[in-house]
Amino acid sequence: MLIEHENSDKININAFQHDLISWFKQEQRDLPWRKDQDPYKVWVSEIMLQQTRVDTVIPYFNRFIEWFPTIDDLAEAEEDKVLKAWEGLGYYSRVRNLQSAVKEVREKYNGEVPNTPKEIAELKGVGPYTAGAILSIAYGIPEPAVDGNVMRVLSRILSIWEDIAKASSRKVFEKAVRELISHEDPSSFNQALMELGALICTPTSPSCLLCPVRDHCQAFFEGVQNELPIKTKKTKTRDVQLAAAIITDPTGKLLIHKRPAAGLLANLWEFPTVELHHPMQNNRDQVNSLFKQVHDLEIQLEQIIGQVDHVFSHLIWNMKIYTGTINTKFPETEEWKFVSLDEMKELAFPVPYQKMFKLYHSI
């Protein structure tokens, strides 16, 4: 069987499938989510792997499955425990959507992850890539699972000069996968494309001499493998200046705040934080006033102990870190409370606040 792409020579699909899948079965990494084809575990792994490196995900996946081994366990879990299991992975909306979706699976599908494109695509947080990955890997259904790795590989194999940063380009690559995918072993085929992109067909300096499908690669023959894929640069990130404080009461407990239920880092815990809008607010008295204005906190800041910088996908936090005390009676609420160090260990804090607390303990 041959496929023709408008920008490529002919490709023998059967030979391409054979070379790709044979390589994958010999060289695939030993990853915990590959030990079986449980749709729930595949689902969890694919959500975790979005915008996160494999090496980072492995311990998180193992712990998550240990804490929530089944859909029922995750559906019934307290949100604070779920966020704690995810603590440090970032993009927390992923796990909130996952928990919402497994609740729907339990209610509508008796706890069985649906195996049709229409039903699985309707689950919260399940986009085209995740749906294709679950259907192909767990159920052996020949659906495309197109992520950045796959687009990079196919842009080189087929010499596709579409901008992969554009949402419209995904359809081009999904069409290509539908024509190329093995109907006998779609699970291995899709995983092999992903693995090839992760290990061999890397963003820079691809290891073409080690590539199992080099003989099928149009970009290699044309000598343009380093020019593909076409990808426009992201928009510039925005710097945000913040002041954050470790505030203790007379007993040594720490004041923490639960972030709003919507928006960045929703429902996670933080130390009291305010945004600095102009240079004058670097003054300690000005920052004290800001905490009073924004949070109605009567606190006494003592010293700056350093700065923590944290990069998100669209902005950078530059956080000046203070220590301070609060001596007035402070009414605790669901959003504000004092906690001991042991109590803190049970709650989920975003990475910038983990960095902040580590800095506090180092002084």
MOJOGI-V44907 format. One record per run of one state. SS is the DSSP state (h for helix, s for strand, l for the rest). FROM is the first residue (numbers start at 0). LEN is the number of residues. If there is no record, write none. Layout:
ss->[SS & SS]
from->[FROM & FROM]
len->[LEN & LEN]
//
This chain:
ss->[l & s & l & s & h & l & h & l & h & l & h & l & h & l & h & l & h & l & h & l & h & l & h & l & s & l & h & l & h & l & h & l & h & l & h & l & s & l & s & l & s & l & s & l & s & l & h & l & h & l & s & l & s & l & s & l & h & l & s & l & h & l]
from->[0 & 1 & 3 & 10 & 12 & 27 & 31 & 34 & 38 & 49 & 53 & 67 & 70 & 76 & 78 & 86 & 92 & 109 & 116 & 121 & 127 & 139 & 147 & 157 & 162 & 163 & 168 & 180 & 185 & 199 & 207 & 210 & 213 & 216 & 217 & 222 & 229 & 230 & 237 & 248 & 253 & 258 & 268 & 271 & 272 & 275 & 278 & 282 & 283 & 295 & 299 & 311 & 314 & 325 & 335 & 339 & 340 & 344 & 348 & 349 & 350 & 362]
len->[1 & 2 & 7 & 2 & 15 & 4 & 3 & 4 & 11 & 4 & 14 & 3 & 6 & 2 & 8 & 6 & 17 & 7 & 5 & 6 & 12 & 8 & 10 & 5 & 1 & 5 & 12 & 5 & 14 & 8 & 3 & 3 & 3 & 1 & 5 & 7 & 1 & 7 & 11 & 5 & 5 & 10 & 3 & 1 & 3 & 3 & 4 & 1 & 12 & 4 & 12 & 3 & 11 & 10 & 4 & 1 & 4 & 4 & 1 & 1 & 12 & 1]
//
